[in-house]
């Protein structure tokens, strides 16, 4: 009996250790949830391993990172160094747990390490990680994408959103035999030279309006208009009639923070481009399969000439694509003279991840449930702002949203730039200390995934209320 009692006690101790070190019971954050502290310096000291690794990284990686926003320059403190992720959770190298609303910058609509995606990638890895030749997987995924987005008659896979937008613009210039492109202030379409003029996202975060290294002659070929200003676009078309190859636009701006198109704005772009013989390129790298199963173009009823996609279509692996009308796409080599190629384009691992992801998004009720949780979060954040007395607003379109620290409505880049970025940085630090990870930049989006539970949403709203009361005091 004594032996059995001792065994029982040992089992109880093991069980309790599991609870308090892994945060079991349906994802409830327990001992791994960071202890609240109002100072980011203290927070950094509580993550010594992250600090050590980041300092080591700075000796070999530029700024210690491989993408600028990850360096936390806009919000201060030690950047997260992640060891693993699962569902709606990130776990850093110090063993701390966070509810994640960055979700690999929107790519993980199913959450981290979804079992079916992991299984598909593991199975494919046994068959080969890269062929450098065509596989049936590319054709199958392309067919699924085209079925959801009827505007795409032909498409080409690439490896990043920048490749997709860069290739689409080159194709538009080749097809129209025109040189000018029109984009929107605060719109970010990757880091290709043509796009780094009055761009949002990372450039806005770092306070850079354009990038050195972009030749002035090339910059002059990029025209800019305020987002949601159809009159400004029409004026530009009158000034450059017959010379604009394409208008490229995020149908929902998500790189100046989230800004929805005003009523009639996208329709007016479609009309103006058709009248002038220019192409309309919808950059759906973020919104594709995020706003709806058919992307923002289905949500708003807009049929573009070309579409760019990325993120979600690869289920978390590096993949992107561009596609559109057959007569335009068939200008691309090997059928036409517009050249574009890539060693890892159509990579079988990425194709399998996409094929494991997209069918789940087509299930009835998927977006209804996702948007229900997102609406509750947006409502809760607005309520927390109101209760705290902190000036701010929440822009949301489906499962995309941004909290802006400005009392004015944000409908364009100028409005976004009026946000109090110091207040955002303070709020970010408070949320992080409470185990909630939002974008380390005022000018990025917050993403809700299918893996976020109702309890996660309520915990996040609670944390936001506590954080706002602290930063507003």
C-alpha positions as CSV (number, residue, x, y, z in Angstrom):
1,X,0.0,0.0,0.0
2,X,2.8,2.4,0.9
3,X,4.5,1.7,-2.5
4,X,1.3,2.3,-4.3
5,X,0.7,5.6,-2.4
6,X,4.3,6.7,-3.3
7,X,3.7,5.9,-6.9
8,X,0.5,7.9,-6.9
9,X,2.2,10.9,-5.3
10,X,4.9,10.7,-8.0
11,X,2.4,10.5,-10.8
12,X,0.5,13.5,-9.3
13,X,3.8,15.5,-9.2
14,X,4.6,14.7,-12.8
15,X,1.1,15.7,-13.8
16,X,1.3,19.0,-12.0
17,X,4.6,19.7,-13.6
18,X,3.2,19.1,-17.0
19,X,0.3,21.4,-16.4
20,X,2.4,24.3,-15.1
21,X,5.2,23.9,-17.6
22,X,3.3,23.3,-20.8
23,X,0.0,25.2,-20.3
24,X,-2.4,22.2,-20.8
25,X,-6.2,22.2,-20.4
26,X,-7.3,23.4,-23.8
27,X,-4.5,25.9,-24.4
28,X,-5.0,27.8,-21.1
29,X,-1.8,29.8,-20.4
30,X,-0.5,29.0,-17.0
31,X,3.0,29.1,-15.7
32,X,4.4,29.8,-19.2
33,X,2.4,33.0,-19.5
34,X,4.7,35.9,-19.1
35,X,4.4,37.8,-15.8
36,X,3.1,41.3,-16.4
37,X,5.6,44.1,-16.3
38,X,5.1,47.6,-17.6
39,X,8.7,48.2,-18.7
40,X,10.0,46.6,-21.8
41,X,13.5,46.6,-20.4
42,X,12.4,44.4,-17.5
43,X,10.5,42.2,-20.1
44,X,13.7,41.8,-22.1
45,X,15.6,40.8,-18.9
46,X,13.0,38.1,-18.4
47,X,14.0,36.6,-21.8
48,X,17.8,36.2,-21.4
49,X,18.1,33.4,-24.0
50,X,16.3,35.5,-26.6
51,X,18.6,38.5,-25.9
52,X,21.7,36.3,-26.1
53,X,20.6,34.8,-29.4
54,X,19.6,38.1,-30.9
55,X,23.0,39.6,-29.9
56,X,24.7,36.7,-31.5
57,X,22.6,37.1,-34.6
58,X,23.6,40.7,-35.0
59,X,27.2,39.6,-35.6
60,X,26.2,37.7,-38.7
61,X,22.7,38.7,-39.9
62,X,22.0,42.2,-41.0
63,X,20.4,43.8,-37.9
64,X,20.1,40.4,-36.4
65,X,17.1,39.6,-38.6
66,X,16.1,38.5,-42.1
67,X,13.2,40.9,-42.5
68,X,13.3,44.4,-41.0
69,X,10.1,44.5,-38.9
70,X,11.3,41.5,-36.9
71,X,14.0,43.7,-35.3
72,X,11.3,45.5,-33.1
73,X,12.9,48.9,-34.0
74,X,9.5,50.5,-34.0
75,X,8.4,49.2,-30.7
76,X,11.6,48.7,-28.8
77,X,12.6,45.8,-26.5
78,X,14.2,42.5,-27.4
79,X,12.8,40.8,-30.5
80,X,11.1,37.4,-30.1
81,X,13.2,34.4,-30.9
82,X,10.9,31.5,-31.5
83,X,11.6,27.9,-30.8
84,X,8.3,26.3,-31.9
85,X,4.7,27.1,-32.6
86,X,1.4,25.2,-32.5
87,X,-2.2,26.3,-33.2
88,X,-2.6,29.9,-32.1
89,X,0.5,29.8,-29.9
90,X,4.1,30.8,-30.3
91,X,6.8,29.6,-27.8
92,X,10.0,31.5,-27.5
93,X,13.4,30.1,-26.7
94,X,12.9,31.2,-23.1
95,X,9.9,28.9,-22.8
96,X,7.4,31.8,-22.8
97,X,4.0,31.3,-24.5
98,X,2.1,33.9,-26.6
99,X,-1.3,34.1,-28.3
100,X,-0.1,34.9,-31.8
101,X,-1.9,37.4,-34.0
102,X,0.9,37.8,-36.5
103,X,0.4,34.3,-37.8
104,X,3.5,34.5,-40.1
105,X,2.1,37.8,-41.4
106,X,-1.2,36.3,-42.4
107,X,0.0,33.1,-44.1
108,X,-1.3,30.7,-41.4
109,X,-5.1,31.0,-41.6
110,X,-5.3,27.5,-40.1
111,X,-2.9,28.3,-37.4
112,X,0.6,26.9,-36.7
113,X,1.6,23.3,-37.5
114,X,-1.8,22.1,-38.5
115,X,-1.6,18.3,-38.4
116,X,-2.8,17.8,-41.9
117,X,-0.4,20.3,-43.4
118,X,2.5,18.9,-41.4
119,X,1.6,15.4,-42.5
120,X,1.4,16.4,-46.2
121,X,4.8,18.1,-46.1
122,X,6.4,15.2,-44.3
123,X,5.0,12.7,-46.8
124,X,6.2,14.8,-49.7
125,X,9.7,15.2,-48.2
126,X,10.1,11.5,-48.5
127,X,9.4,11.7,-52.2
128,X,11.7,14.6,-52.8
129,X,12.0,18.2,-51.7
130,X,12.6,19.8,-55.1
131,X,12.5,18.5,-58.7
132,X,13.3,21.4,-60.9
133,X,10.7,19.9,-63.2
134,X,6.9,19.9,-63.4
135,X,4.9,17.8,-61.0
136,X,1.2,17.0,-61.0
137,X,0.9,18.9,-57.7
138,X,1.4,22.3,-59.4
139,X,-1.4,21.7,-61.8
140,X,-3.7,20.4,-59.1
141,X,-3.1,23.5,-56.8
142,X,-3.4,25.9,-59.8
143,X,-6.8,24.3,-60.7
144,X,-8.1,24.8,-57.2
145,X,-7.0,28.4,-57.1
146,X,-8.5,29.2,-60.5
147,X,-11.8,27.5,-59.5
148,X,-12.0,29.9,-56.5
149,X,-10.9,33.0,-58.6
150,X,-12.6,32.8,-62.0
151,X,-10.6,35.9,-63.3
152,X,-7.6,33.6,-63.4
153,X,-7.4,31.7,-66.7
154,X,-3.7,31.0,-66.7
155,X,-1.2,31.3,-63.8
156,X,2.4,30.9,-62.9
157,X,3.8,29.9,-59.5
158,X,6.8,31.8,-58.0
159,X,8.4,31.7,-54.5
160,X,7.5,35.1,-52.9
161,X,5.0,37.9,-53.1
162,X,7.7,40.3,-54.4
163,X,8.4,37.9,-57.3
164,X,4.7,37.7,-58.1
165,X,4.0,41.5,-58.1
166,X,7.3,42.2,-59.9
167,X,6.5,39.7,-62.6
168,X,2.9,41.0,-63.0
169,X,4.1,44.5,-63.5
170,X,6.7,43.4,-66.1
171,X,4.0,41.4,-67.9
172,X,1.7,44.4,-67.8
173,X,4.4,46.6,-69.4
174,X,5.1,44.0,-72.0
175,X,1.5,43.4,-72.9
176,X,0.5,47.1,-73.1
177,X,3.9,48.3,-74.4
178,X,3.7,51.1,-71.9
179,X,6.1,52.0,-69.1
180,X,4.2,53.8,-66.3
181,X,2.6,52.1,-63.4
182,X,0.3,53.6,-60.8
183,X,0.3,52.5,-57.2
184,X,-1.1,54.0,-54.0
185,X,0.6,55.9,-51.2
186,X,1.2,53.5,-48.3
187,X,0.6,50.5,-50.6
188,X,3.4,47.9,-50.3
189,X,3.8,45.3,-53.0
190,X,7.2,43.8,-52.1
191,X,10.7,45.2,-52.3
192,X,11.1,45.4,-56.1
193,X,12.5,48.7,-57.2
194,X,9.3,50.0,-58.9
195,X,7.3,49.7,-55.6
196,X,9.7,51.4,-53.1
197,X,8.2,54.9,-53.7
198,X,5.9,56.1,-50.9
199,X,5.5,52.6,-49.8
200,X,3.9,51.4,-46.6
201,X,4.6,48.5,-44.2
202,X,8.3,48.1,-43.5
203,X,9.3,51.4,-45.0
204,X,6.6,53.2,-43.0
205,X,7.7,51.4,-39.9
206,X,11.3,52.6,-40.3
207,X,10.3,56.1,-41.5
208,X,11.7,55.7,-45.0
209,X,9.8,57.2,-47.9
210,X,11.8,55.4,-50.6
211,X,14.9,53.3,-50.7
212,X,18.4,54.2,-51.8
213,X,19.5,52.0,-54.6
214,X,16.3,52.7,-56.7
215,X,17.4,54.6,-59.8
216,X,15.7,58.0,-60.2
217,X,14.9,57.1,-63.8
218,X,13.0,54.0,-62.6
219,X,11.3,55.8,-59.8
220,X,9.9,58.3,-62.3
221,X,8.0,55.5,-63.9
222,X,6.0,54.9,-60.7
223,X,3.0,57.3,-60.2
224,X,1.4,57.6,-56.8
225,X,-2.1,58.5,-55.7
226,X,-3.8,58.6,-52.3
227,X,-5.7,55.4,-51.6
228,X,-9.5,55.7,-51.8
229,X,-9.2,58.9,-53.9
230,X,-10.8,58.1,-57.2
231,X,-10.7,61.7,-58.4
232,X,-6.9,61.8,-58.0
233,X,-6.6,58.6,-60.0
234,X,-8.8,60.1,-62.8
235,X,-6.6,63.2,-62.9
236,X,-3.5,61.1,-63.2
237,X,-5.0,59.2,-66.1
238,X,-5.8,62.5,-67.9
239,X,-2.3,63.7,-67.4
240,X,-0.8,60.5,-68.7
241,X,-3.4,59.3,-71.1
242,X,-2.3,56.2,-73.1
243,X,0.9,55.8,-71.1
244,X,0.0,53.9,-68.0
245,X,0.6,50.1,-68.2
246,X,-1.2,49.2,-65.0
247,X,-2.8,50.2,-61.7
248,X,-1.7,47.9,-58.9
249,X,-3.7,48.0,-55.7
250,X,-4.3,46.0,-52.5
251,X,-8.1,45.7,-52.7
252,X,-8.0,46.0,-48.9
253,X,-4.9,48.0,-47.9
254,X,-3.0,46.0,-45.3
255,X,0.4,47.6,-45.3
256,X,-0.5,51.0,-43.9
257,X,-2.5,49.2,-41.3
258,X,-5.8,47.8,-42.5
259,X,-7.8,50.3,-44.6
260,X,-11.0,49.2,-46.4
261,X,-11.8,50.5,-49.9
262,X,-14.5,53.2,-49.8
263,X,-17.8,52.4,-51.7
264,X,-17.2,52.6,-55.4
265,X,-13.4,53.1,-55.3
266,X,-12.4,49.7,-56.7
267,X,-15.2,49.9,-59.3
268,X,-13.9,53.3,-60.4
269,X,-10.3,51.9,-60.8
270,X,-11.8,49.1,-63.0
271,X,-13.6,51.6,-65.1
272,X,-10.7,54.0,-65.5
273,X,-8.2,51.3,-66.5
274,X,-10.6,49.8,-69.1
275,X,-11.3,53.2,-70.7
276,X,-7.5,53.9,-71.0
277,X,-6.4,50.5,-72.1
278,X,-4.4,49.9,-68.9
279,X,-4.5,46.8,-66.8
280,X,-5.9,46.4,-63.3
281,X,-3.7,44.3,-61.0
282,X,-5.2,43.3,-57.7
283,X,-2.4,42.5,-55.2
284,X,-4.1,39.7,-53.2
285,X,-0.9,38.4,-51.6
286,X,-2.6,39.2,-48.2
287,X,-6.3,39.2,-49.0
288,X,-6.3,36.1,-51.3
289,X,-8.3,33.4,-49.4
290,X,-8.2,35.7,-46.3
291,X,-11.2,37.9,-47.0
292,X,-13.2,35.2,-48.7
293,X,-12.7,31.9,-50.5
294,X,-12.4,33.8,-53.8
295,X,-10.4,36.6,-52.3
296,X,-11.3,40.3,-52.0
297,X,-12.2,40.3,-55.7
298,X,-15.1,38.0,-55.0
299,X,-16.0,39.9,-51.8
300,X,-16.2,43.2,-53.7
301,X,-17.3,41.9,-57.1
302,X,-14.3,43.2,-59.0
303,X,-12.7,41.3,-62.0
304,X,-9.1,42.3,-62.5
305,X,-6.9,41.6,-65.5
306,X,-4.1,40.2,-63.3
307,X,-4.0,38.9,-59.7
308,X,-1.0,38.3,-57.4
309,X,-1.3,35.9,-54.5
310,X,0.9,34.4,-51.8
311,X,0.9,33.5,-48.1
312,X,-2.2,31.4,-47.6
313,X,-2.0,29.5,-50.9
314,X,1.2,27.9,-49.6
315,X,-0.1,26.9,-46.2
316,X,2.9,28.5,-44.5
317,X,5.6,27.5,-47.0
318,X,7.3,29.9,-49.4
319,X,5.0,30.2,-52.4
320,X,3.2,32.9,-54.4
321,X,1.6,33.2,-57.9
322,X,0.4,35.6,-60.5
323,X,-2.3,35.0,-63.0
324,X,-5.1,36.4,-65.1
325,X,-6.6,36.6,-68.5
326,X,-5.2,34.0,-70.9
327,X,-4.3,36.5,-73.6
328,X,-2.1,38.4,-71.1
329,X,-0.5,35.5,-69.4
330,X,0.4,33.8,-72.7
331,X,2.8,36.7,-73.2
332,X,5.0,34.9,-70.6
333,X,7.8,32.6,-71.7
334,X,7.9,30.0,-73.1
335,X,4.8,31.1,-75.0
336,X,5.7,34.7,-75.3
337,X,8.6,37.2,-75.0
338,X,8.2,38.3,-71.4
339,X,10.8,36.4,-69.4
340,X,10.4,35.0,-65.9
341,X,11.8,31.9,-64.3
342,X,12.6,30.4,-60.9
343,X,14.5,27.3,-59.7
344,X,12.1,26.6,-56.8
345,X,8.9,27.8,-58.5
346,X,6.2,25.2,-58.0
347,X,8.2,23.5,-55.2
348,X,6.5,20.2,-54.3
349,X,6.7,20.8,-50.6
350,X,4.9,24.1,-51.0
351,X,2.4,22.6,-53.4
352,X,1.5,19.9,-50.9
353,X,1.1,22.4,-48.1
354,X,-1.3,24.4,-50.3
355,X,-3.2,21.4,-51.3
356,X,-3.7,20.5,-47.6
357,X,-4.9,24.0,-46.8
358,X,-7.2,25.2,-49.5
359,X,-9.9,22.5,-49.3
360,X,-10.4,23.3,-45.7
361,X,-11.2,26.9,-46.6
362,X,-13.9,25.8,-49.0
363,X,-15.9,24.0,-46.3
364,X,-19.2,25.6,-45.6
365,X,-19.1,27.9,-42.6
366,X,-15.3,28.3,-42.4
367,X,-15.3,32.0,-43.1
368,X,-18.5,32.6,-41.1
369,X,-16.9,31.2,-38.0
370,X,-13.5,32.9,-38.6
371,X,-15.2,36.3,-39.2
372,X,-17.5,35.8,-36.1
373,X,-14.4,35.5,-33.9
374,X,-12.7,38.4,-35.6
375,X,-15.8,40.6,-35.2
376,X,-15.9,39.8,-31.5
377,X,-12.2,40.8,-31.2
378,X,-12.7,44.1,-33.1
379,X,-15.7,44.9,-31.0
380,X,-13.8,44.1,-27.8
381,X,-10.9,46.2,-28.8
382,X,-13.2,49.2,-29.5
383,X,-14.8,48.7,-26.2
384,X,-11.4,48.6,-24.4
385,X,-10.4,51.9,-26.1
386,X,-13.7,53.6,-25.1
387,X,-13.4,52.4,-21.5
388,X,-9.8,53.5,-21.2
389,X,-10.3,56.9,-22.7
390,X,-7.4,56.4,-25.0
391,X,-7.9,58.0,-28.5
392,X,-8.0,55.3,-31.0
393,X,-10.0,53.3,-33.6
394,X,-10.1,49.8,-35.0
395,X,-10.3,49.2,-38.7
396,X,-11.4,45.6,-39.6
397,X,-12.3,43.7,-42.8
398,X,-13.1,40.1,-42.0
399,X,-10.2,38.5,-40.1
400,X,-7.8,41.5,-40.8
401,X,-7.7,44.4,-38.4
402,X,-5.5,47.2,-37.0
403,X,-5.9,49.4,-33.9
404,X,-4.9,52.9,-34.8
405,X,-4.0,55.4,-32.0
406,X,-5.7,58.4,-33.5
407,X,-9.1,59.8,-32.9
408,X,-9.7,60.4,-36.6
409,X,-11.0,57.9,-39.1
410,X,-8.2,56.2,-41.1
411,X,-9.1,55.9,-44.8
412,X,-5.7,56.5,-46.4
413,X,-2.0,56.6,-45.7
414,X,-2.1,60.2,-44.5
415,X,-4.6,59.3,-41.9
416,X,-2.6,56.2,-40.8
417,X,0.5,58.3,-40.4
418,X,-1.3,60.5,-37.9
419,X,-1.4,57.6,-35.5
420,X,0.6,57.9,-32.3
421,X,3.3,55.4,-32.9
422,X,4.8,55.9,-29.4
423,X,1.5,55.0,-27.9
424,X,1.3,51.9,-30.2
425,X,4.8,50.9,-29.1
426,X,3.8,51.2,-25.4
427,X,0.6,49.2,-26.1
428,X,2.6,46.5,-27.9
429,X,5.0,46.1,-25.0
430,X,2.1,45.8,-22.5
431,X,0.3,43.2,-24.7
432,X,3.5,41.2,-25.1
433,X,4.1,41.2,-21.3
434,X,0.6,39.7,-21.0
435,X,1.3,36.9,-23.4
436,X,-0.3,38.4,-26.5
437,X,1.8,39.0,-29.6
438,X,0.5,41.6,-32.1
439,X,2.4,43.1,-35.0
440,X,5.6,45.0,-33.9
441,X,4.5,48.0,-36.1
442,X,1.6,50.3,-36.2
443,X,1.4,49.9,-39.9
444,X,0.9,46.1,-40.1
445,X,-2.3,44.0,-39.7
446,X,-3.5,41.8,-37.0
447,X,-4.6,38.4,-38.2
448,X,-7.1,36.0,-36.6
449,X,-6.8,32.3,-37.6
450,X,-9.1,29.3,-37.4
451,X,-6.9,28.1,-34.5
452,X,-7.9,31.0,-32.2
453,X,-10.5,29.9,-29.7
454,X,-13.2,32.0,-28.2
455,X,-11.3,31.9,-25.0
456,X,-8.2,33.3,-26.8
457,X,-10.3,36.2,-28.1
458,X,-11.7,37.0,-24.7
459,X,-8.3,36.7,-23.0
460,X,-6.9,39.1,-25.7
461,X,-9.7,41.6,-25.1
462,X,-9.0,41.4,-21.3
463,X,-5.3,42.0,-22.0
464,X,-6.1,44.9,-24.2
465,X,-8.2,46.6,-21.5
466,X,-5.4,46.1,-19.0
467,X,-2.8,47.4,-21.4
468,X,-4.8,50.5,-22.4
469,X,-5.5,51.4,-18.8
470,X,-1.7,51.2,-18.2
471,X,-0.5,53.2,-21.2
472,X,-3.3,55.8,-20.8
473,X,-2.7,56.5,-17.1
